Amino acid sequence: MVRHSLTIARQPVEIGQDVNTPIHELFLAALGVIFSMVIGPFLGYHVYLVSTNQTTLETISPFLLLKHLPKLPFEGHDLSDPPLESELSAPQRRLVKDAYQAIHLYDIGWRGNWAQVLGCEQFSGWVIRLWCGGASPGDGKYFPRNPNAESVLARLATELVKIDRQGHQ
C-alpha cells in the first residue's frame, strides 16, 4: 500500500490529518484580546490616578477643591466659608475648573505617589508589601500635599471673592 503525503511549510503532513487550528484555541485567543481591550484601559486609568495621586471622585468633581480653600475675608461677598458649588456663578465655576486643571492637590511626584500608595520607598519593599501585606505609613487622615497647592488655593480664594464682589456692583 502506498501512503500519500503532502508537504506544507516544509513539513510532511499525512493526508487526512487536521492542519487547522482547533476552534477552542481561536475562541480563547479572541476572548483574551477582548478581555485585554476591556480591562486594559481601566488599568491604564488607575495607573494614571496613582501616578498623580488622585481618586476617581476627585477627577469627576473638581469642586471638591473648594473645601481646601483658605479662610475667605469676612466682608464684601455672599459666599459661605468654604464656598458651596451651588452658590458659584458661571465665571466662578470656570475659575474652579481651571484651577483644578492647574494643580493636583496631593501630587508629590510619581515616585512619591507610588511610594505613598504602596507604603515603601524602595522597589524591593513594594514587592514585600504587596506579597505580605501591611499598613501604609501615616494615620490615613492627613497626607502630604503638593508644595504649590497652597499658593494656587490662596489665589483661587482671592479670585472667587473678587468675582463675587464684581457681580454685586
N, C-alpha and C positions, 0 to 999 in steps of 0.2 A: 504494500500500500504506500502511495506517495503522499507525503504531507505537503500542503501548500503553505507558504509563509509570505508575508508582505513586510517590506521594510518601511518603517515610519520613523523619521528622525534618527536614522542610523541604528535603530534597534529592531531586531526582528520581532514581529508580532504574529502570533498564531491566528489564523482566520477563525472568526467566531469569538475571539477574546474581546471583552469590552474595553475600548480605549477611551471612553468618555469619562469625565469627572462625575462621580456619583452625585445625585441630586442633593443629598443631605449636606455634602461639603459646600456646594453652591449656596444652599439655604443658610448655613452657618456663617459663611463669608459675608453674604448680604446682610444678615442680622448684625454682624459685627460692625459693618460700615454704618448701618442705620443707627445703632447704639452710639457709636462714636460721634456721629453728626448731631445727635440729640444731646448727649451728655457733655461733649467737648466744649461747646460754648458756655455751659454752666461752670465747668472747671475753669475756663479762661476768665470768666467774670469774677469768680471768687478769688482767683489768684490776684486779679487787679484790686479787688476790695482789700485783701490782706496787705498787698504792697503799698496801698495808700492809706491803710488803717481806717477804713470806713465800715459802716454796717449797711445792709441793704436799705434799712429805713432812712438813713442819712442821705443816701443817693436819691431816694424817692421824694423826700420833702426837704428842700433847702431851708425852710422856715424853722427847723429845729435849731438853727444857728442863733435865733433870737434869744433863746433862754441863756445864752452865754455872753450876752452884751453886758458891758459895764453899766453902772447906775446912770440913768439919764438925769439931766437937770430937772429940778422940781417945778420950774415955772416956764410958761410960754408955749406949752404944747398940750395936746389932748391924749397923748399916748400913755398907756399903762407901763409899769416897770416890772418886768420886761414887756415889750410890746407884744400884742397878740396878732396873729396873722389876719384875723378878721377886721382889725381896725386900721390896717395899712391901705393906703391909696395905691393906685396902679404904678405911679413912679417909685413909690417906696418898695413895692413888691419887686419891681425890676432891679432896684438897687440891692435888695437882699439876694436875689438870684445871681446878680453879677458878683457880689462879694463871695457867695458860696463857690462860684466857679474859680475865684482867685485864690481861695485858701481851703485847705482841708485841715480842720481843727486839730486832729490828733496825729497827723502825718509827721513822723520824725525821721523820715528816710526809709527806703525799702528794707535795708538790713536791720535797722532798729525796729521797724514794724514787725518783721518776721520774728525777730528775737522776742519781742513783747508777746506775740501770739503763741509762739511755741515754748517760751519760758527759758531759753538758754541763748547765750551769745555765740557759742561755737557749734559747728555742724554736728560733731560727734555727740554733743549734749542734746541736740534736737532729735537725733536718732534714738538715743536712750529714752528721752522724754516721750517720744511717740510710741516706743515699744513698751515701756514700763509704766507710763502714765505719771501723774504727779501734778501738783498745783503750780500755777504760774506765780512769779514774784508779784508782790503788791497785795492790796486789800480788795481789788476788784471794783472799787468805787471811784478811785482817783487814778488818773492816767497821765503820763507826761504829754504835754501839748506842744504843738508846733511853735517854735520860738517867734515866728512872725505873726501868730494868731492874735495876740493882744493888741498890736498896733492896728491891724485890719479891723478888729471888732470895735475899737475905740473910734476909728474913722467912720465906720458904719453907723454907730450910735449917733455921732455928731451930724452926719448927713441925713439920717432919718428925722431927727429933731428939726433940722434946717428946712427940709421939705415940708414937714408938718406946719411949721410957722409960716412958710410961704403960702400954704393952702388956706390959711385963716386971714390973710391980709386982703 
